[in-house]
């Protein structure tokens, strides 16, 4: 076999071997194309199915959302619940309500609940027991003083006490009537003198009972004349104090005054006993007019109105500026309900509960015009509407609970 023939045979063998590879490749391409087409079709079907599922999900969410937002707009209470909670509803009517006068004011001490502590003789400050800001009780020691005048008075008290006891023991049969009377009067005057100088009856009696001349050294204590807070202490240890010098000022700040400034025309419409709403530092306090001054302030040409209010938590102090709303003697028809009947809704608006049917209550937004004493003047309802006037907070709580249960279904 020659070389040419060998080359031809080798070429034919190579072609025979290569043909299956080419056929297989074509088959694979066809298969791949078919696979891609089938995969695309399946993917489209899946996508369409997915879109359908999404649509069902959206519908489901929508239905769920609608169900979730089906909040209770009213609450139904049984007769027993209403009785236990003290719920009362009334058909509100127009009534005459006082107009309101707005006026600025300033918190001041209640002079009727304030006391000064002063010595009655020249004395030196020996010891301090209380300081500025302390809360003290009536009879509590505030400071000790030492006085020459007091020492003389204390010594005289001891001398006259002994003489009086001696004369009294001898009796009227031995001692003349004049001597008996003289001894008694001298003793009473000596006792009155130490009391006038600043000792208390208890302190004087303790000195007399001891009979100790060494204790007649002129030292005595000044005591708190009332319960209250020390709002002034103007002295230092060792200082010589003259009679009448104010050492302490003690005031009961649980009840304070506001001095409101009104024009003369407005002041004529105010009388003692009228209710007042005081606003200060974002808080409100209820008070009443206790006095209307009769002299104009020369600088402001206004008339002072004194308002008394309770300050149990010591939130306000003298010097704080406030705004007051004073009920006047003029009245006008308005819808008025108890203050506790007007509540804040979840979105912050004012609301009341109206009774459409017996035992069924629905919240209704209203406008709070003003508060006068223990009543609130409102707008947004018609006269004759039945409104919960007592127990509104309980109704609001029950409505909130029913809404909570709906959200959790």
C-alpha positions as CSV (number, residue, x, y, z in Angstrom):
1,X,0.0,0.0,0.0
2,X,1.4,3.3,-1.1
3,X,1.4,6.4,0.9
4,X,-1.4,8.1,-1.0
5,X,-3.8,5.2,-0.3
6,X,-2.8,5.4,3.4
7,X,-3.6,9.1,3.6
8,X,-7.0,8.6,2.1
9,X,-7.9,5.8,4.6
10,X,-6.8,7.9,7.5
11,X,-8.9,10.9,6.3
12,X,-12.0,8.6,5.9
13,X,-11.5,7.3,9.4
14,X,-11.2,10.9,10.8
15,X,-14.4,11.9,9.1
16,X,-16.3,8.9,10.4
17,X,-15.2,9.7,13.9
18,X,-16.1,13.4,13.6
19,X,-19.6,12.9,12.2
20,X,-21.2,11.6,15.4
21,X,-19.8,14.6,17.4
22,X,-21.3,17.0,14.9
23,X,-24.7,15.3,14.9
24,X,-24.6,15.1,18.7
25,X,-23.8,18.8,18.8
26,X,-26.8,19.6,16.5
27,X,-29.0,17.5,18.6
28,X,-27.9,19.2,21.7
29,X,-28.5,22.6,20.2
30,X,-32.0,21.5,19.2
31,X,-32.5,20.2,22.7
32,X,-31.2,23.4,24.2
33,X,-33.5,25.5,22.1
34,X,-36.4,23.3,22.9
35,X,-35.4,23.4,26.6
36,X,-35.1,27.2,26.6
37,X,-38.5,27.5,24.9
38,X,-40.0,25.1,27.4
39,X,-38.3,26.8,30.3
40,X,-39.5,30.2,29.1
41,X,-43.0,28.9,28.7
42,X,-42.9,27.4,32.2
43,X,-41.4,30.6,33.5
44,X,-44.2,32.6,31.9
45,X,-46.8,30.3,33.3
46,X,-45.2,30.6,36.7
47,X,-45.0,34.3,36.4
48,X,-48.7,34.5,35.4
49,X,-49.5,32.2,38.2
50,X,-47.4,34.4,40.5
51,X,-49.2,37.5,39.3
52,X,-52.5,35.7,40.0
53,X,-51.2,34.7,43.4
54,X,-50.1,38.3,44.1
55,X,-53.5,39.4,43.1
56,X,-55.1,36.9,45.5
57,X,-52.6,38.1,48.2
58,X,-53.5,41.7,47.5
59,X,-57.2,40.9,47.7
60,X,-56.5,39.0,50.9
61,X,-54.5,41.8,52.4
62,X,-57.2,44.3,51.3
63,X,-59.9,42.1,52.9
64,X,-57.8,41.7,56.0
65,X,-57.1,45.5,56.1
66,X,-60.8,46.2,55.8
67,X,-61.5,43.8,58.5
68,X,-58.7,45.3,60.6
69,X,-60.1,48.8,60.2
70,X,-63.6,47.8,61.3
71,X,-63.1,49.4,64.6
72,X,-65.9,49.8,67.1
73,X,-67.4,53.3,66.9
74,X,-69.7,52.7,69.9
75,X,-69.8,50.7,73.0
76,X,-72.7,48.8,74.5
77,X,-72.9,48.5,78.3
78,X,-75.3,46.5,80.4
79,X,-77.5,48.1,83.1
80,X,-75.3,46.4,85.7
81,X,-72.1,47.9,84.3
82,X,-73.6,51.3,84.2
83,X,-74.8,51.1,87.7
84,X,-71.4,49.8,89.1
85,X,-69.5,52.5,87.1
86,X,-71.9,55.2,88.2
87,X,-72.6,56.2,84.6
88,X,-75.1,59.0,84.2
89,X,-76.3,60.5,80.9
90,X,-78.4,63.6,80.6
91,X,-80.1,65.7,77.9
92,X,-78.0,68.8,77.9
93,X,-79.7,72.2,77.7
94,X,-78.7,75.8,77.3
95,X,-78.0,77.3,80.7
96,X,-76.7,80.7,81.8
97,X,-72.9,80.5,82.2
98,X,-70.6,83.3,83.4
99,X,-68.5,85.2,80.9
100,X,-64.7,85.0,81.4
101,X,-62.4,87.9,82.0
102,X,-58.7,87.2,81.0
103,X,-56.1,89.0,83.2
104,X,-52.4,88.7,84.0
105,X,-51.4,88.1,87.5
106,X,-48.5,87.3,89.9
107,X,-48.2,84.7,92.6
108,X,-47.7,86.2,96.1
109,X,-47.5,84.9,99.6
110,X,-50.7,84.3,101.5
111,X,-50.3,86.9,104.2
112,X,-52.9,85.1,106.4
113,X,-50.6,82.0,106.5
114,X,-47.3,83.8,106.9
115,X,-45.5,84.8,110.1
116,X,-42.3,86.7,111.0
117,X,-40.0,85.7,113.8
118,X,-38.4,88.6,115.7
119,X,-36.7,89.1,119.1
120,X,-38.3,91.4,121.7
121,X,-35.0,92.4,123.4
122,X,-31.5,93.1,122.3
123,X,-29.8,89.7,122.0
124,X,-26.9,87.9,120.3
125,X,-27.4,84.9,118.0
126,X,-26.0,81.9,119.8
127,X,-27.1,78.9,117.7
128,X,-29.1,78.2,114.5
129,X,-31.5,75.2,114.2
130,X,-33.2,76.0,110.9
131,X,-32.2,77.5,107.5
132,X,-33.7,78.8,104.3
133,X,-36.0,76.3,102.6
134,X,-36.6,74.1,105.7
135,X,-40.1,72.9,106.4
136,X,-40.8,73.5,110.1
137,X,-43.6,72.7,112.5
138,X,-45.3,75.0,115.0
139,X,-43.2,75.0,118.3
140,X,-40.0,73.8,116.6
141,X,-36.8,75.6,117.8
142,X,-35.4,78.0,115.2
143,X,-32.5,79.6,117.0
144,X,-31.0,80.3,120.4
145,X,-30.4,83.9,121.6
146,X,-28.4,85.2,124.6
147,X,-29.5,88.5,126.2
148,X,-28.5,90.4,129.3
149,X,-32.0,91.7,129.7
150,X,-33.3,88.2,129.6
151,X,-30.8,87.1,132.2
152,X,-32.0,89.8,134.6
153,X,-35.6,88.8,134.0
154,X,-34.9,85.1,134.5
155,X,-33.0,85.8,137.7
156,X,-35.9,87.9,139.0
157,X,-38.3,85.1,138.2
158,X,-36.4,82.6,140.3
159,X,-36.1,85.1,143.3
160,X,-39.8,86.0,143.2
161,X,-40.8,82.3,142.8
162,X,-38.9,81.4,146.0
163,X,-40.4,84.3,147.9
164,X,-43.9,83.5,146.7
165,X,-43.6,79.8,147.6
166,X,-42.3,80.8,151.1
167,X,-45.1,83.3,151.7
168,X,-47.7,80.9,150.4
169,X,-46.5,78.2,152.7
170,X,-46.7,80.4,155.8
171,X,-50.2,81.3,154.9
172,X,-52.4,84.3,155.5
173,X,-52.6,83.7,159.3
174,X,-48.8,84.4,159.6
175,X,-48.2,86.8,156.7
176,X,-50.1,90.0,156.4
177,X,-52.5,90.4,153.5
178,X,-50.4,93.1,151.9
179,X,-47.3,91.0,152.1
180,X,-49.1,88.1,150.7
181,X,-50.4,90.1,147.8
182,X,-47.1,91.8,147.1
183,X,-45.2,88.5,146.9
184,X,-47.8,87.0,144.5
185,X,-47.9,90.1,142.2
186,X,-44.1,90.3,142.1
187,X,-43.9,86.7,141.0
188,X,-46.6,87.1,138.3
189,X,-44.9,90.2,137.0
190,X,-41.5,88.5,136.8
191,X,-43.1,85.6,134.9
192,X,-44.8,88.0,132.5
193,X,-41.6,89.8,131.8
194,X,-39.7,86.7,130.7
195,X,-42.6,85.8,128.5
196,X,-42.7,89.3,127.0
197,X,-39.0,89.0,126.3
198,X,-39.4,85.9,124.3
199,X,-39.6,82.8,126.5
200,X,-42.5,80.5,126.2
201,X,-44.7,79.5,129.1
202,X,-43.2,76.0,128.9
203,X,-39.7,77.3,129.0
204,X,-40.4,79.6,131.9
205,X,-42.1,76.8,133.9
206,X,-39.1,74.5,133.2
207,X,-36.7,77.2,134.6
208,X,-38.8,77.7,137.7
209,X,-39.1,74.0,138.3
210,X,-35.3,73.5,138.0
211,X,-34.7,76.3,140.5
212,X,-31.2,76.4,139.2
213,X,-29.7,80.0,139.2
214,X,-27.0,78.8,136.7
215,X,-29.8,78.4,134.1
216,X,-30.7,82.1,134.5
217,X,-28.0,83.0,132.0
218,X,-30.1,84.9,129.5
219,X,-30.2,82.1,126.9
220,X,-33.6,81.3,125.3
221,X,-34.9,79.9,122.1
222,X,-37.2,81.4,119.5
223,X,-39.8,78.8,118.2
224,X,-41.7,78.5,115.0
225,X,-45.1,80.2,115.4
226,X,-46.7,78.0,112.7
227,X,-46.2,75.2,110.2
228,X,-44.6,76.2,107.0
229,X,-41.5,76.8,105.0
230,X,-38.6,79.1,105.9
231,X,-38.6,81.6,103.1
232,X,-36.3,84.1,104.7
233,X,-33.5,84.0,107.3
234,X,-31.6,87.2,107.6
235,X,-28.8,86.9,110.3
236,X,-25.5,85.2,111.0
237,X,-24.1,83.5,114.1
238,X,-22.8,85.9,116.7
239,X,-24.6,88.9,115.3
240,X,-26.2,91.3,117.8
241,X,-29.9,91.7,117.0
242,X,-32.0,94.6,118.0
243,X,-35.7,94.2,119.0
244,X,-38.1,94.0,116.0
245,X,-35.5,92.7,113.6
246,X,-37.0,90.0,111.3
247,X,-34.9,86.9,111.6
248,X,-37.2,84.4,109.9
249,X,-40.2,84.5,107.7
250,X,-42.3,81.3,107.7
251,X,-45.1,80.8,105.2
252,X,-47.5,77.9,104.5
253,X,-47.3,77.7,100.7
254,X,-50.0,75.0,100.4
255,X,-52.4,77.9,99.9
256,X,-51.1,80.9,97.9
257,X,-52.6,84.1,96.4
258,X,-52.5,85.5,92.9
259,X,-52.8,89.3,92.5
260,X,-54.6,89.7,89.2
261,X,-54.7,93.1,87.4
262,X,-58.0,94.1,85.9
263,X,-59.2,97.3,84.4
264,X,-61.7,99.2,86.6
265,X,-64.6,98.3,84.2
266,X,-63.8,94.6,84.4
267,X,-63.2,94.7,88.2
268,X,-66.8,95.9,88.6
269,X,-68.0,92.6,87.1
270,X,-66.0,90.5,89.7
271,X,-67.1,89.6,93.2
272,X,-65.6,87.5,96.0
273,X,-66.4,83.8,95.5
274,X,-66.2,83.9,91.7
275,X,-64.2,81.0,90.3
276,X,-60.8,81.4,88.6
277,X,-58.7,79.2,86.3
278,X,-55.0,79.9,86.7
279,X,-52.5,78.9,84.1
280,X,-48.8,78.9,84.9
281,X,-45.8,76.9,83.5
282,X,-48.1,74.7,81.4
283,X,-50.3,73.7,84.3
284,X,-53.7,74.8,85.5
285,X,-54.9,75.5,89.0
286,X,-58.4,76.3,90.3
287,X,-59.0,79.2,92.6
288,X,-61.6,81.7,93.8
289,X,-61.7,85.5,94.2
290,X,-61.3,86.4,97.9
291,X,-60.8,90.2,97.7
292,X,-61.2,93.0,95.2
293,X,-59.0,96.0,96.0
294,X,-60.5,99.5,96.2
295,X,-57.4,101.5,95.2
296,X,-56.0,101.8,91.7
297,X,-52.4,100.9,91.1
298,X,-50.8,104.3,90.3
299,X,-48.4,103.0,87.7
300,X,-50.6,100.6,85.8
301,X,-54.0,102.2,86.5
302,X,-55.4,98.7,87.1
303,X,-57.4,97.3,90.1
304,X,-56.1,94.3,92.0
305,X,-58.1,91.2,92.4
306,X,-56.8,88.7,95.0
307,X,-57.3,85.1,94.1
308,X,-56.7,82.2,96.5
309,X,-55.7,78.8,95.2
310,X,-54.5,75.5,96.6
311,X,-50.8,74.6,95.9
312,X,-50.5,71.2,97.7
313,X,-47.5,70.0,95.7
314,X,-45.5,73.2,96.2
315,X,-45.4,73.7,92.4
316,X,-45.7,77.5,92.4
317,X,-43.9,80.1,94.4
318,X,-44.2,83.8,94.9
319,X,-43.0,85.9,92.0
320,X,-44.3,83.6,89.2
321,X,-46.3,85.4,86.5
322,X,-49.6,83.7,85.5
323,X,-52.6,84.1,83.4
324,X,-56.1,84.0,84.9
325,X,-59.6,83.4,83.6
326,X,-62.0,84.9,86.1
327,X,-65.7,84.2,85.9
328,X,-67.6,87.5,85.8
329,X,-71.0,88.4,87.1
330,X,-72.4,88.6,83.5
331,X,-73.9,85.4,82.2
332,X,-74.9,84.2,78.7
333,X,-76.8,81.0,77.5
334,X,-74.4,78.2,76.6
335,X,-74.1,74.4,76.6
336,X,-72.3,73.5,79.8
337,X,-71.4,70.1,81.2
338,X,-69.2,68.8,84.0
339,X,-65.5,69.2,83.4
340,X,-64.9,65.4,83.7
341,X,-67.4,64.7,80.9
342,X,-65.1,66.2,78.3
343,X,-62.1,63.9,77.4
344,X,-59.2,63.8,75.0
345,X,-59.7,61.5,72.0
346,X,-56.8,59.3,70.8
347,X,-56.0,62.0,68.1
348,X,-55.9,64.8,70.7
349,X,-59.3,66.4,70.0
350,X,-61.9,67.1,72.7
351,X,-64.8,64.7,72.8
352,X,-67.9,63.6,74.8
353,X,-69.9,60.4,74.7
354,X,-73.5,60.6,73.5
355,X,-76.2,58.0,74.1
356,X,-78.1,57.2,70.9
357,X,-79.9,54.2,72.5
358,X,-80.2,53.0,76.0
359,X,-76.8,51.7,77.1
360,X,-75.1,52.4,73.7
361,X,-72.5,55.2,73.7
362,X,-70.6,56.8,70.8
363,X,-67.8,59.3,71.0
364,X,-68.5,62.7,69.5
365,X,-65.9,65.4,68.9
366,X,-66.8,68.9,70.3
367,X,-65.1,72.2,70.7
368,X,-64.1,73.2,74.2
369,X,-64.8,76.9,74.5
370,X,-63.8,77.5,78.1
371,X,-63.9,76.1,81.6
372,X,-65.7,78.0,84.3
373,X,-65.2,76.4,87.7
374,X,-66.3,72.8,87.6
375,X,-68.1,73.1,84.2
376,X,-67.0,73.2,80.6
377,X,-68.7,75.2,77.9
378,X,-68.8,73.3,74.6
379,X,-69.9,73.7,71.1
380,X,-70.7,71.2,68.3
381,X,-73.8,69.6,69.8
382,X,-77.5,70.5,69.7
383,X,-79.5,71.2,72.8
384,X,-81.3,68.0,74.0
385,X,-78.5,65.6,73.0
386,X,-78.0,62.9,75.7
387,X,-74.4,63.1,76.9
388,X,-72.6,61.1,79.6
389,X,-72.1,63.5,82.4
390,X,-70.7,61.0,84.9
391,X,-68.5,58.0,84.3
392,X,-67.2,59.1,80.9
393,X,-63.7,57.8,81.6
394,X,-65.1,54.3,82.2
395,X,-67.0,54.4,78.9
396,X,-63.8,55.5,77.1
397,X,-61.9,52.6,78.7
398,X,-64.5,50.1,77.6
399,X,-64.4,51.5,74.0
400,X,-60.6,51.2,73.9
401,X,-60.8,47.6,75.1
402,X,-63.3,46.7,72.4
403,X,-61.1,48.3,69.8
404,X,-58.1,46.4,71.1
405,X,-59.9,43.0,70.8
406,X,-60.9,43.8,67.2
407,X,-57.3,44.4,66.2
408,X,-56.3,41.1,67.7
409,X,-58.8,38.9,65.8
